[in-house]
């Protein structure tokens, strides 16, 4: 999934996560493409996205044996600090 900064300033400390409805589960942290990955780690890497820059989130997962929750893509997938986010 491509995420683009359409603002005039950089988006700082962007973290990708996916929430589910109903929200009885914790959000799933997503991995930014082209960043390091640690298997079975719960840490998420925050990145900065410069104005007009586009970054990619790796969004592919499954959970076997239970009814799949419905992902909620609103209000946003990423959070960060700074103006124009």
C-alpha positions as CSV (number, residue, x, y, z in Angstrom):
1,X,0.0,0.0,0.0
2,X,1.5,3.3,-1.0
3,X,1.3,6.3,1.4
4,X,2.1,9.7,0.0
5,X,2.8,12.9,1.9
6,X,0.8,15.6,0.0
7,X,1.7,18.3,2.6
8,X,4.2,21.1,2.3
9,X,6.3,19.9,5.3
10,X,7.7,16.5,6.3
11,X,5.6,14.0,8.2
12,X,7.7,12.9,11.2
13,X,7.6,9.6,13.1
14,X,5.1,7.9,10.9
15,X,3.9,4.5,12.2
16,X,1.8,2.2,10.1
17,X,-0.9,0.2,11.9
18,X,-4.2,-1.5,11.1
19,X,-7.2,-1.5,13.3
20,X,-10.2,-3.9,13.2
21,X,-13.9,-3.6,13.7
22,X,-15.1,-4.6,16.2
23,X,-12.2,-3.1,18.1
24,X,-11.8,-5.9,20.6
25,X,-8.3,-6.6,19.4
26,X,-5.1,-4.6,19.4
27,X,-4.0,-2.7,16.3
28,X,-1.6,-4.6,14.0
29,X,1.7,-2.9,13.4
30,X,2.6,-2.8,9.7
31,X,6.1,-2.9,8.2
32,X,7.4,-0.1,6.0
33,X,9.0,-1.5,2.9
34,X,12.8,-1.0,2.6
35,X,13.3,-1.0,6.4
36,X,14.8,-3.7,8.5
37,X,12.6,-6.5,9.8
38,X,13.0,-8.7,12.9
39,X,11.1,-12.0,12.9
40,X,8.6,-12.3,15.8
41,X,9.4,-8.8,17.0
42,X,6.7,-6.5,18.3
43,X,8.7,-3.4,17.5
44,X,7.6,-1.1,14.8
45,X,9.9,1.3,12.9
46,X,8.8,4.9,12.6
47,X,9.8,6.8,9.5
48,X,9.8,10.3,8.2
49,X,8.1,11.1,4.9
50,X,9.3,14.2,3.0
51,X,6.9,16.5,1.1
52,X,5.7,14.8,-2.1
53,X,7.5,11.6,-1.1
54,X,5.8,8.2,-1.3
55,X,6.5,5.2,0.9
56,X,5.1,1.7,0.8
57,X,3.6,-0.3,3.6
58,X,3.8,-4.1,3.4
59,X,0.2,-5.2,4.1
60,X,-0.3,-9.0,3.9
61,X,-1.2,-11.2,6.9
62,X,-3.6,-14.0,7.8
63,X,-4.9,-15.6,11.0
64,X,-5.9,-19.2,10.8
65,X,-8.7,-20.8,12.7
66,X,-10.9,-17.8,13.5
67,X,-13.4,-15.7,11.6
68,X,-11.5,-12.9,10.0
69,X,-12.1,-9.4,11.5
70,X,-13.0,-6.6,9.1
71,X,-10.2,-4.1,8.8
72,X,-11.0,-0.5,9.5
73,X,-9.1,1.9,7.2
74,X,-10.6,5.0,8.7
75,X,-9.6,7.5,9.8
76,X,-6.0,6.8,8.7
77,X,-3.5,4.1,8.5
78,X,-0.5,6.2,9.6
79,X,0.1,8.5,12.5
80,X,2.8,11.0,13.0
81,X,3.6,14.5,14.3
82,X,3.9,17.8,12.5
83,X,1.7,20.0,10.4
84,X,-0.1,18.9,7.2
85,X,-0.6,15.3,8.4
